[in-house]
């Protein structure tokens, strides 16, 4: 999941205006490791310190990712520094990037809080010739060596199809993320479009919640007061929406287990242990699992490749994913994200994104 809305974007953009040159890691080459000129920071042996910037640590998903970073850095032979937490503040994230760059890092792995605001930080790295890998969120502008991210359009579509197959007609709620983030936009637009095209008897009610648990709880409470007949809920981030959603339903006497009369069908995104437990209990029905372990693994894999000057091109990879070219010219490795239900929740292969 991504972060929060940027309320100081104008100030951040002013920072970014003063910082621009050309990022040297071109989005071309091979899906396999292939030597090529990557410019700033590239063409070397892949050694040197790597900074890792986190968006927040209040979500179980990001806690999981944070725990995986040192493990995957070791397995990929990357000298990763201690992670830096931007505490859900996009402006602080730009400062964190600048401070990390000033420590002489040779590479940077960052999970952007805001798709647009991150451009200022990418410009700073570009100016210093330091390659960057973006994890979980793709930037709207600015160059990166690779975006490591599952297909967020697929998240929305999978959630839509699951609810549509369970609910023939009626009201369903979409608790959205931050629409300033490409993740929030992709999931929201995909869910909306899929319902319109495939399940026209469903009525979508939307809650813009900015990845904020308190906002989700308050707006869901208000919505349910006016619409007590809701039959389904799609939460775009279980890490921040699961607990408040279940608490709100419970307070209204609407939390019925799967199979009971009045059960509200719920599908989520993230794939954290708390969601899996809720599926087992029958409180929610499914989640589209984000691979926190693979985000950490391939974040390290691609930053090492970038520091060595290796480049890539669109196409299938050797690790069950596909590299695609984004509208701005960056490349994105779209990692698999399976749908987890009560039928496969105990499949050990689906537990790779959890810790412990």
HELIX and SHEET records of a PDB file:
HELIX    1   1 UNK A    9  UNK A   17  1                                   9    
HELIX    2   2 UNK A   60  UNK A   75  1                                  16    
HELIX    3   3 UNK A   90  UNK A  101  1                                  12    
HELIX    4   4 UNK A  119  UNK A  128  1                                  10    
HELIX    5   5 UNK A  152  UNK A  166  1                                  15    
HELIX    6   6 UNK A  182  UNK A  198  1                                  17    
HELIX    7   7 UNK A  213  UNK A  226  1                                  14    
HELIX    8   8 UNK A  238  UNK A  251  1                                  14    
HELIX    9   9 UNK A  273  UNK A  281  1                                   9    
HELIX   10  10 UNK A  292  UNK A  307  1                                  16    
HELIX   11  11 UNK A  348  UNK A  351  5                                   4    
SHEET    1   A 3 UNK A  79  UNK A  80  0                                        
SHEET    2   A 3 UNK A  49  UNK A  54  1                                        
SHEET    3   A 3 UNK A  84  UNK A  85  1                                        
SHEET    1   B 8 UNK A  79  UNK A  80  0                                        
SHEET    2   B 8 UNK A  49  UNK A  54  1                                        
SHEET    3   B 8 UNK A 107  UNK A 110  1                                        
SHEET    4   B 8 UNK A 131  UNK A 135  1                                        
SHEET    5   B 8 UNK A 146  UNK A 150  1                                        
SHEET    6   B 8 UNK A 331  UNK A 335  1                                        
SHEET    7   B 8 UNK A 322  UNK A 325 -1                                        
SHEET    8   B 8 UNK A 315  UNK A 316 -1                                        
SHEET    1   C 6 UNK A 202  UNK A 208  0                                        
SHEET    2   C 6 UNK A 170  UNK A 176  1                                        
SHEET    3   C 6 UNK A 232  UNK A 235  1                                        
SHEET    4   C 6 UNK A 265  UNK A 270  1                                        
SHEET    5   C 6 UNK A 286  UNK A 289  1                                        
SHEET    6   C 6 UNK A 339  UNK A 341 -1                                        
END                                                                             
